[in-house]
């Protein structure tokens, strides 16, 4: 995984910053450095949360939990055999989602927020 901005990451970053500016006008009726910092924090943390959740799913953390639920629950009125449960695809293999644009743009939005925070306090 590369942590260099690609087209998707940069586009998501630009959309996030424009959304922060738009929400600042909608919520605070003006664009101030403090309103930019407040709203960009939520955008950055949301993007980073999506990336972290996706990495956790892809890593197989929830495979054991879903395997247990598959063994526990009944399918179509009958219990599943061990072979049927073993043939089911784990959640980590079902997810074909690239998390890097969310991670990179989340880091960029958070970095922009920290830079604005430093400017605000200095």
C-alpha positions in Angstrom: 0.0 0.0 0.0 1.4 3.4 -1.0 0.7 6.5 1.0 1.2 8.8 -1.9 -1.9 10.8 -3.0 -3.5 9.4 -6.2 -6.3 10.9 -8.2 -9.1 9.4 -6.0 -7.4 10.5 -2.8 -6.9 14.0 -4.1 -10.4 14.3 -5.4 -11.8 13.1 -2.1 -9.6 15.6 -0.3 -10.8 18.5 -2.5 -14.5 17.5 -2.1 -14.0 17.3 1.7 -12.4 20.7 1.9 -15.1 22.2 -0.2 -17.7 20.5 1.9 -16.0 21.9 5.1 -16.2 25.4 3.6 -19.8 25.0 2.5 -20.9 23.6 5.9 -19.1 26.4 7.6 -21.2 28.9 5.8 -24.4 26.9 6.4 -23.8 26.3 10.1 -21.9 29.4 11.2 -23.1 31.8 8.5 -19.4 32.8 7.9 -16.0 31.2 7.3 -13.6 31.6 10.2 -10.5 29.7 11.0 -12.2 28.2 14.1 -15.2 27.0 12.2 -13.0 25.5 9.5 -11.0 23.7 12.2 -14.2 22.4 13.9 -15.8 21.0 10.8 -12.6 19.7 9.2 -12.0 17.6 12.4 -15.3 15.8 11.8 -14.5 15.2 8.2 -11.0 14.0 8.9 -12.0 11.6 11.7 -14.8 10.2 9.6 -12.5 9.4 6.7 -9.9 7.9 9.0 -12.6 5.8 10.8 -13.9 4.4 7.5 -10.3 3.5 6.5 -9.6 1.9 9.9 -12.9 -0.1 9.8 -12.1 -1.3 6.3 -8.6 -2.3 7.2 -10.0 -4.2 10.3 -12.5 -6.1 8.1 -10.0 -6.9 5.5 -7.6 -8.2 8.1 -10.0 -10.9 9.2 -10.8 -9.6 12.7 -14.5 -10.4 12.3 -14.1 -13.8 10.5 -14.3 -15.7 13.7 -17.4 -13.9 14.9 -19.2 -14.5 11.6 -18.1 -18.1 11.6 -19.6 -18.5 15.0 -22.9 -16.9 13.9 -23.0 -19.2 10.9 -22.7 -22.2 13.1 -25.3 -21.0 15.5 -28.1 -19.8 13.3 -30.4 -22.0 11.2 -30.6 -21.5 7.4 -34.0 -22.1 5.7 -35.4 -24.1 8.6 -32.5 -26.5 8.9 -29.1 -26.5 10.6 -26.1 -26.0 8.5 -23.6 -28.8 8.2 -19.9 -28.2 9.0 -19.1 -28.6 5.3 -21.7 -25.9 4.3 -20.3 -23.5 6.9 -16.7 -24.2 5.8 -17.7 -23.5 2.1 -19.0 -20.0 3.0 -16.6 -17.2 2.1 -15.2 -15.3 5.0 -16.2 -11.6 5.4 -12.6 -10.5 4.9 -12.6 -12.1 1.4 -16.0 -10.7 0.5 -14.8 -7.1 0.9 -13.2 -5.8 -2.3 -12.9 -2.2 -1.3 -9.8 0.0 -1.6 -9.3 1.8 1.7 -6.3 3.8 0.7 -8.1 6.9 -0.8 -10.0 7.3 2.5 -6.8 6.8 4.6 -4.8 9.2 2.5 -7.4 11.9 2.2 -8.3 11.5 5.9 -4.7 12.1 6.8 -4.5 15.1 4.4 -7.7 16.7 5.9 -6.4 16.0 9.4 -3.1 17.5 8.5 -4.8 20.6 7.1 -6.8 20.9 10.3 -3.7 20.6 12.4 -2.0 23.3 10.3 -5.0 25.6 10.7 -4.9 24.8 14.4 -1.3 25.9 14.6 -2.0 29.1 12.7 -5.0 29.8 15.1 -2.9 29.4 18.2 0.2 31.2 17.0 
